[in-house]
């Protein structure tokens, strides 16, 4: 018998929990629920779920407090599920370590897809494979080579570093701050125009139509997401 994936749903709205429970169970998830920051933190520590679906508005605090606390000791995938649609809220949650976000109201199909992606990335990070595959791309971090459908793509060292960082988190939204800090260092967290230039250069080399990118997509006002298989 296949072991079910364990998900912790953190939300204080009974209607959301009633809606999600049968949908998740039908897709072979084993569900735990929590309605507060305190309970969520305790359950993540004691139950070790495979993934967390987290609302930001909780009665005893902000869902970002859960991310902040949990990221001190766990890399469990966290999907934000929230009615807050301000860009700054999403950016703060992602910068703290959330893997993705889904806006309320939401479709179950989209949430399930985001969960599958986050779980897949988590397993890939644990495997620590030196060759990353994104679509028909292969990114070899040892040889510093990128190929598409078997053809080598010529990148500068900084372009390769940027593309590799995006690929290691394929499917995940990465904020401008996260990317700039990882690739250029903390002194460059505000250099978003600089980042846009490099993204544009990479798109010219890897996209079939750079004006309609399918591989590196923009999350307006937030950052970028690289596609995955």
C-alpha positions as semicolon CSV with decimal commas, in nm:
position;residue;x (nm);y (nm);z (nm)
1;X;0,000;0,000;0,000
2;X;0,142;0,340;-0,100
3;X;0,208;0,574;0,190
4;X;-0,004;0,887;0,171
5;X;0,148;1,234;0,154
6;X;0,083;1,417;0,480
7;X;-0,043;1,775;0,452
8;X;-0,106;2,025;0,730
9;X;-0,375;2,278;0,642
10;X;-0,352;2,590;0,859
11;X;-0,670;2,796;0,835
12;X;-0,924;2,921;1,090
13;X;-1,217;2,920;0,845
14;X;-1,428;2,602;0,896
15;X;-1,577;2,642;0,547
16;X;-1,231;2,625;0,387
17;X;-1,142;2,314;0,586
18;X;-1,473;2,145;0,493
19;X;-1,409;2,228;0,129
20;X;-1,046;2,116;0,121
21;X;-1,067;1,795;0,323
22;X;-1,256;1,577;0,071
23;X;-1,065;1,723;-0,224
24;X;-0,728;1,646;-0,069
25;X;-0,832;1,304;0,056
26;X;-0,954;1,218;-0,294
27;X;-0,601;1,291;-0,416
28;X;-0,437;1,059;-0,160
29;X;-0,337;1,319;0,100
30;X;-0,353;1,250;0,471
31;X;-0,472;1,567;0,641
32;X;-0,400;1,741;0,970
33;X;-0,550;2,082;1,045
34;X;-0,459;2,378;1,265
35;X;-0,627;2,714;1,319
36;X;-0,361;2,918;1,498
37;X;0,004;3,012;1,471
38;X;0,081;2,824;1,793
39;X;-0,092;2,502;1,687
40;X;0,060;2,513;1,340
41;X;0,413;2,552;1,473
42;X;0,361;2,273;1,726
43;X;0,215;2,032;1,471
44;X;0,489;2,095;1,215
45;X;0,743;2,010;1,484
46;X;0,562;1,706;1,622
47;X;0,396;1,556;1,312
48;X;0,656;1,645;1,045
49;X;0,408;1,691;0,756
50;X;0,532;1,655;0,400
51;X;0,380;1,991;0,302
52;X;0,199;2,283;0,467
53;X;-0,089;2,488;0,322
54;X;-0,094;2,811;0,523
55;X;-0,339;3,100;0,556
56;X;-0,184;3,433;0,652
57;X;-0,474;3,565;0,860
58;X;-0,484;3,367;1,186
59;X;-0,649;3,465;1,517
60;X;-0,332;3,467;1,728
61;X;-0,097;3,626;1,477
62;X;0,018;3,637;1,117
63;X;0,085;3,327;0,910
64;X;0,423;3,479;0,827
65;X;0,513;3,414;1,191
66;X;0,474;3,042;1,118
67;X;0,711;3,067;0,820
68;X;0,962;3,267;1,023
69;X;0,967;3,017;1,310
70;X;0,960;2,699;1,101
71;X;1,236;2,809;0,864
72;X;1,475;2,818;1,159
73;X;1,476;2,437;1,162
74;X;1,272;2,291;0,874
75;X;1,264;2,313;0,492
76;X;0,914;2,163;0,464
77;X;0,737;2,303;0,154
78;X;0,494;2,583;0,245
79;X;0,217;2,702;0,013
80;X;0,045;3,027;0,111
81;X;-0,333;3,022;0,066
82;X;-0,468;3,368;0,139
83;X;-0,720;3,635;0,048
84;X;-0,452;3,900;0,091
85;X;-0,366;4,008;-0,259
86;X;-0,121;4,291;-0,191
87;X;0,212;4,228;-0,360
88;X;0,403;4,326;-0,046
89;X;0,233;4,045;0,151
90;X;0,334;3,786;-0,107
91;X;0,686;3,920;-0,130
92;X;0,733;3,914;0,248
93;X;0,604;3,555;0,271
94;X;0,827;3,437;-0,013
95;X;1,130;3,617;0,125
96;X;1,073;3,443;0,458
97;X;1,082;3,106;0,285
98;X;0,737;3,019;0,152
99;X;0,753;2,812;-0,167
100;X;0,451;2,951;-0,351
101;X;0,116;3,122;-0,304
102;X;-0,243;3,073;-0,418
103;X;-0,498;3,353;-0,388
104;X;-0,843;3,305;-0,237
105;X;-1,088;3,240;-0,393
106;X;-0,904;2,953;-0,554
107;X;-0,953;2,643;-0,762
108;X;-0,861;2,306;-0,613
109;X;-0,688;2,207;-0,936
110;X;-0,447;2,500;-0,912
111;X;-0,373;2,434;-0,546
112;X;-0,304;2,066;-0,611
113;X;-0,071;2,154;-0,899
114;X;0,123;2,399;-0,680
115;X;0,149;2,135;-0,408
116;X;0,279;1,871;-0,648
117;X;0,539;2,114;-0,781
118;X;0,657;2,213;-0,433
119;X;0,685;1,849;-0,324
120;X;0,876;1,758;-0,640
121;X;1,125;2,041;-0,585
122;X;1,173;1,938;-0,225
123;X;1,267;1,586;-0,333
124;X;1,498;1,718;-0,605
125;X;1,680;1,941;-0,357
126;X;1,730;1,644;-0,126
127;X;1,872;1,439;-0,415
128;X;2,124;1,719;-0,486
129;X;2,167;1,610;-0,847
130;X;2,441;1,803;-1,032
131;X;2,236;1,796;-1,355
132;X;1,914;1,995;-1,346
133;X;1,652;1,939;-1,615
134;X;1,389;2,200;-1,693
135;X;1,173;2,121;-1,994
136;X;1,409;2,027;-2,277
137;X;1,698;2,205;-2,102
138;X;1,982;2,039;-1,919
139;X;2,187;2,249;-1,682
140;X;2,507;2,079;-1,570
141;X;2,638;2,258;-1,262
142;X;2,965;2,059;-1,264
143;X;3,064;2,127;-1,627
144;X;2,890;2,468;-1,630
145;X;2,708;2,372;-1,948
146;X;2,356;2,440;-2,068
147;X;2,196;2,256;-2,356
148;X;1,857;2,265;-2,519
149;X;1,742;1,960;-2,714
150;X;2,107;1,851;-2,723
151;X;2,238;2,183;-2,857
152;X;2,475;2,383;-2,635
153;X;2,359;2,727;-2,521
154;X;2,641;2,979;-2,472
155;X;2,601;3,180;-2,150
156;X;2,833;3,414;-1,962
157;X;2,938;3,296;-1,613
158;X;2,691;3,533;-1,444
159;X;2,409;3,432;-1,678
160;X;2,481;3,068;-1,597
161;X;2,479;3,139;-1,223
162;X;2,145;3,318;-1,251
163;X;1,985;3,048;-1,467
164;X;2,116;2,775;-1,237
165;X;1,969;2,945;-0,931
166;X;1,629;2,973;-1,101
167;X;1,646;2,612;-1,218
168;X;1,726;2,480;-0,871
169;X;1,389;2,623;-0,770
170;X;1,200;2,541;-1,092
171;X;0,830;2,617;-1,064
172;X;0,879;2,827;-0,750
173;X;0,825;3,202;-0,742
174;X;1,151;3,373;-0,649
175;X;1,142;3,737;-0,544
176;X;1,376;4,001;-0,681
177;X;1,542;4,018;-0,338
178;X;1,598;3,641;-0,318
179;X;1,755;3,628;-0,663
180;X;1,971;3,937;-0,624
181;X;2,096;3,825;-0,282
182;X;2,183;3,475;-0,403
183;X;2,349;3,574;-0,731
184;X;2,496;3,922;-0,665
185;X;2,503;3,944;-0,285
186;X;2,312;4,136;-0,016
187;X;2,450;4,473;-0,128
188;X;2,248;4,445;-0,450
189;X;1,898;4,366;-0,318
190;X;1,752;4,684;-0,473
191;X;1,910;4,645;-0,819
192;X;1,594;4,516;-0,988
193;X;1,670;4,694;-1,317
194;X;2,007;4,517;-1,327
195;X;1,828;4,185;-1,280
196;X;1,578;4,266;-1,557
197;X;1,867;4,326;-1,798
198;X;2,019;3,985;-1,723
199;X;1,683;3,808;-1,748
200;X;1,635;3,974;-2,086
201;X;1,976;3,857;-2,205
202;X;1,906;3,498;-2,099
203;X;1,564;3,503;-2,264
204;X;1,727;3,610;-2,591
205;X;1,937;3,293;-2,576
206;X;1,690;3,034;-2,445
207;X;1,339;3,141;-2,545
208;X;1,191;3,061;-2,886
209;X;1,012;3,396;-2,864
210;X;1,178;3,627;-2,607
211;X;0,881;3,867;-2,628
212;X;0,648;3,586;-2,516
213;X;0,863;3,388;-2,270
214;X;0,757;3,037;-2,174
215;X;1,064;2,925;-1,979
216;X;1,138;3,223;-1,751
217;X;0,811;3,393;-1,667
218;X;0,755;3,718;-1,479
219;X;0,550;3,748;-1,162
220;X;0,464;4,121;-1,193
221;X;0,600;4,326;-0,907
222;X;0,735;4,017;-0,730
223;X;1,001;3,831;-0,925
224;X;1,043;3,538;-1,164
225;X;0,953;3,174;-1,201
226;X;1,127;2,923;-1,426
227;X;0,910;2,657;-1,589
228;X;0,953;2,290;-1,521
229;X;0,859;1,956;-1,675
